[in-house]
Amino acid sequence: MSLDRQDLIRRAKMNIQPLVQILQERPNEYFQGKHPGLVDYVIFGRYAYCRMLDSQLTKQIWEDQGEELSIWIDKLSKAHDEHALKIFQNSH
């Protein structure tokens, strides 16, 4: 049985909800505390992979999930001299 695209997007968004809840409980922090750690980089890797493959799909899944997740993505995109942000900008 194959799922349609909208159902897959809905399921992907549901998988992100626990992450949003964690960030809501820890405002202005990362998953591992005051500084990004392994967990942050693994989760950000999922985001970056999705963004590199399909920016529209990324918007549907990762964006509109709450301010906390947007802030977290922005901070990691700009980390390390904006390394990820530069890659995202050069991919289009």
Order of alpha helices (4+ residues) and beta strands (2+ residues): alpha-alpha-alpha-alpha
